Structures are given as structure tokens and as C-alpha cells.
Amino acid sequence: MTHPFDPGYGTEPFRTLCAEYPDTDVYPPARFRVEWGPIFHRGRLDGSARVLVIGQDPAQHETIVRRILVGEAGRRLQGFLAKLGITTSYVLINTFFYSVYGSVTTAVRKKPELIAYRHRWLNALLIDQQIEAVVTLGTLATEAWQLWKATPQGQATNVAVAAITHPTQPESSAKNNKTKLAAAIKAMLKNWNAGLQQLAPAIQHPDQVTPLVLYGDAFQDGDRVSIPAGDLPAGLPAWMHEQDGWARRVGTDEQKKRANITITVPKGVLS
Ligand code: URA
């Protein structure tokens, strides 16, 4: 059995982008978990991507795996892309390359150096490339897209865009209330259906030609899709991309939680 893996950042301009990532002068430690390092992307960096996704910021699973959107949000997104026939030809970056701690102030969000570094990635992924559609996850990602779109390079680029609800917004807004969660998921899937209908005509080169099947009121079997092994660094065990919940921030206070990520091999893997 062979194990596909992501080759990483060996080719330009990504090699230099990774070498020149912004430090604590741009991403203040009061607002970002800079101690865990930046996490850059997931997906194709070889020019084959047809869809670009802008997420928000990496969480604990991403911190361990060193690729973005590999937890629940990532599996929901993977299902959204699959409905467009996009199973491999995508590339994802986040609005923020470091994990957000608490919230991000407008002053930090608007820092020219923070925006400029993100624009270097967007330039690399969009200019003279074959992206057909852009998906933004949540309001901060939409703002990131609009900031790039206002640049001369952005103005010269024409792609279909869907600004959709962030995949874990339902959990954030429902705060453990099951009724609210079901309502928020229903609202999100309605919003995602609108996004799918907007984007489907723009996807000229899907990986698989699939009839567009919209979401119902709740996630059904098959709506959440595992993260492909080929998106992840070499040698990563299968349970790290087939499921999530194996990485938790643990501690009796905020500082300890910030300092600890506990990894637990899921039940059934060790038998
Ligand atoms: N993980 C990410 O990397 N980005 C998100 O937006 C959510 C989870």
C-alpha cells in the first residue's frame, strides 16, 4: 500500500513565502498563539487548483498537522467542494496565518504588514493561475478577499466568488444549545446552497462531473468528507485526517490551555 502525501513548500514562490513569514511584530502574542508557529495552507501549490478557499485561522488540529482546515470545519468544507465536483483541485489559505487568541482588534486586522503578507500569497495563487472560483468562509475572510480585490492585481482578476457562512459558525453561535445548533446548521446550509448555485456555473474543470445536489436542513451521511492523505505531510497517521477530536487544548486556566495541546489516539485505533 502506498501513502500519498503533500510535498510541502519546496518550490517558489512558496519556499520564500514560508521562509519570510511575519513574526510577533506583525502578529502580536496578545492576539495570536504565535508560540505554535504559523500554518500556511492546504491543497495544491502546483498551479492545478481551480478553487481557492479563504478560511479564518488555524485551530489545534491544524497546529499539530501543519496544514489548515483539517478538523470539523475542514471536513464540512471538503463536502461543499465535493458537491461542485472539486475533490483535489483546490487550495486553501487562512485570513490569519497564526491561531487567533480571543479576538482580533480592527487595528491588528488592518496592519499593513499583515495584509501585505497575505496579499503575497493571494498574488501567488491567483495571478496567471487557473482559479475559477473563490470561496470565503465567514466575515473576516470576506474582508480579506475584498482587501485583495481592491489592489491593482485584484482589480485585474475576474473569478466567481461566494462568501459563505463559516463552517463552524453554528457551534460558535449556539453555545451548546441543541435547538439553536440545529437552527444555525439549517440556516448555514441554506446559505451554502446559495453559494453552490452561484459557483457551480463557474466551475469549468471539475475533478469529477457531478450533478449539483443541494443540502437538506441538516448534514446527511456523505456531506462531511475526510481530508485526503495527499493534503498532509508525509507519514501522518490515517486517524489524524479521517476524524477529529483527537487534539484538545487542556488546562485549568487560559494560560495553561494556551500552553498545552493534548493528543489522544482515538478509540478503535489501538486494539
Ligand atoms: N481551521 C482553519 O484552519 N481555518 C478555519 O477557518 C477554521 C478551522
Residues whose N, C-alpha, C, O or C-beta is under 5 A from the ligand:
A	BS01	URA	G55 Q56 D57 P58 A59 E62 I68 L69 A73 N94
